Amino acid sequence: MAGRNRLGGADQDWWAIWPEVFDAELAAYAKLGISPRTIHKGNGILILEADWPVEGQSASMLLRIGYSPLHPFFRPAVSAPNETFERHQNPHSRELCLLTQEAGQWDSYQLVADFVQERLDHLLLALAARRESRSDDAAKLEEQTADPLMPYFAGASEDDSVILFDGQAPLPPAQHGLLEIVCSPRSSRTNGAAFEGVLRQVKASNGAGLGKRFGFAAQPQGFQVVIGRWVKFTPPATADARELLRLAEEELSRQAVMQPASVRKVNQAGRGPLSITGIVFPDEATYGSKKNGSGWLFLAARPALGDGATVDAPQLIRGERAGRDDIFSRLPIAKSLLTKKVVVVGAGAIGSFAGLELARAGVGEVTFLDFDTIQPGNSLRWPLGRSAWGRSKSQALANFIVENYPWTSAGFAEGRLGAAFTDVTALPPQNALAPVFDLLRGADVVVDASASEEVQLALAHHCKRLGVPYVVGYATHGVAGGLVARFLPDGEGCFICLNHHWKDGRIPQPRVDNAGIVLPVGCNSPTFTGGGFDLQEVSLEIVRTTVGLLSDGNYDPGAWAVAVLTLRNEDGSRTLPCWEAHPCPPHPQCCGA
């Protein structure tokens, strides 16, 4: 359709830009014997309604077809407002799932009428196979992913509030009970009452725990433990919080006929400044013919008056699966990292990003060693912004990890490694290196991002002596290049060997921009120029190398010992990041002597 190349105003309706496309769309309906009715046409939105013939059925199916304002580049939306399907349909909007969410599913050259005809037939065949218990046939016809109920309620939830729970926990065996939720306030621009909750324990009405206790090692500031209530039933197709709360009350009243004292306890315990009601139900956690997991909806009501007698309208609170397996299912190698420990020496522009990425990857413990504080100018190439200005780099990073990556424990040690003393009154109470050596001995890998030759030489020596793998990485002046190298305790070459190979020219040194130095106003120490967008190239290779060494063979660390990065050509122009891999054999003047 050559007309699709015609230009139009950015705010112009697509059918005005491409009238021939609009005509072709209507002609496709006519070819199928369908006469669509226009429900809305304006401001870029076109919604049609059609009585769609269904093979094998005497009655037609009412469909509403919404065209994207960016048609034909984006897929349409199709709903069946009078139908209720077991799967592949949003229970609230009745919108049908005719395509998967994967990229490339929608063909922008296919006319919508033909698309609906093709995909609707496919969907109805899959539903029929499920209805007739032909699971194998259904699996061939539909995407083999779970279709849980929980996500359909997310769009109606209160802004910025969430309750986290262990998605692997089974459905509680009782019909109702108590919830123990650790709640803490959250900052929000749109919701002054926003909070985070962690469902720590599901309990029976008598307070006995049902299933495993859940939670994170560190509690957020200002937390409080809220006792809520829960009831088991599958919610109907409504996202109205008032109606859901009414249905929960109705279900509890029904259960009170047989268990009046138990329900009374639950209702009494669930009252408070923040009243939380949980609705739990069987949900499809993994693809299959049965509801094989548990889903949660949460409703929160808050007092409008100080006496607690009046409550605001209840709000639907988003529930999210946040158990260890829920989080790390996206990165299977994380399971081999959860027990590992890494010490990061140097929490500057490279070590800071590397340490955070190691925490994100699931490394069980990350400890930062750095003497410096964060200056506002550091923000150009440091992961944390204004909230960290003036703080210790190592402590700020450790606190951030504890607050945001609960499966990683983080520590910090402050002080300048190897610093000499002349003032006897300032001497430490113990051997100055004892705490450092304790950290090195306990590490599975030591990452050196200090960019200090003195630190590199000392750490390389002592890591080899202590039998700890050593990974070093840095960028050159002006971020023209960089280096990441690893040395294993039983390896043939070492960091000193690498220095000798540089002198001999056997291994190239990373490119340097000698003009890439600046002395910031009010600062007594020159620093290099460069941004985080370039420096992270080094940080990420440090992480890949470290993960490879830690993952027990689940992630390839690469066959090289030294990786040299080039980011600038000899004339200073930018080049695509280019890594060169090199071995580091023993040098005759060092390990090869």
Order of alpha helices (4+ residues) and beta strands (2+ residues): alpha-alpha-beta-beta-beta-beta-alpha-alpha-beta-beta-beta-beta-beta-alpha-alpha-beta-beta-beta-alpha-beta-alpha-beta-alpha-beta-alpha-beta-alpha-beta-beta-alpha-beta-beta-alpha-beta-beta
